[in-house]
């Protein structure tokens, strides 16, 4: 297994540890979860960069990299929706819309795979992922501001422009729009696969 694929597998493992960490009520758990999610997100950029730079692109990477991204992002959104501090800020219907898009695209990839085709990630989908990561990290920072080590961040979130009800809602809106738009674009571009079903 080459390095980019190892990073992809590492992202899946980090995602599991992130979920476990954010699920426990211990001091600094939210700070640790922020750190774990950030490291996992960095592997998302690194594995693709290294695969392209060193010509290490494999079928495993084409299938597993987007899947690992989806597992990471789905975990991030579900965990935010389940936290008391962010539950009202991050509505469940937004998470359902995002997950629906991800399941549909993954299903389409499985249909293509059954026909011997590999559907790689597209540019708009990558932009969508970047905004999803930014959104989750913003809300994880907000949660981590409750921990003793990062309480100084709470003052920043009290500023109108940086508050969850302003910056947070803008990030959610941008993420939702890009997620739905990229999903429709992906389905439309590959509609021939759906016609053959």
C-alpha positions, 0 to 999 in steps of 0.5 A: 500500500502506497503512502497516499492510500495509507493516509486515506486509511489513517483518515478513517481511523482518525475519524473513529477516534474523533467521534469517540473523543467528542462523545466523552465528557472530559476536560479538553475532550473538545479541544482534542476532537478539534485537533483530531478532525483537523489532522484528518482533514489535512490528510485529505489534502495530502493524500491527493497531492502526493498521489498526483505529484508522485504518480501514485494514483490507484483505483483503491485511492479513487474509490476510498479517498472520496469515501473516507472524506464522506465518512469524516464529514458525515461524522463531523456534521452528525457529532455537531448536531448531537452536541448540546452547544451546537444542536440549535445552531446546526439543524438536523435537516441540514445534516440530512440534506448533506448526507443524502447528497453524499449517499446518492453520489456514493451510490452512483459511484458503486453503480459505475464501479459495477460497470467497470468505471471509476468516477473520480472526484470533481473540482466542484466537489473538492470546493464543497469539501473545503467549505464543509471542513471550514464549517466543521472546524469553525463549530469545533472551535466554538465547542472547544472554547468551552474547554479551559485551554481555549476559553479565550476564544469565547470572546471572539465568538461574542463578536457579532461578525464572528458569532455562530448566529452570523458567521456560523449561519453563513458557513452553513448556508454556503456549505449547504448550497455547494453540497446540493449544487455539486450533487446535482451537477455530479448526477447530471454529468453521469445521468447516463448511468442512471438511464441504464438502470 
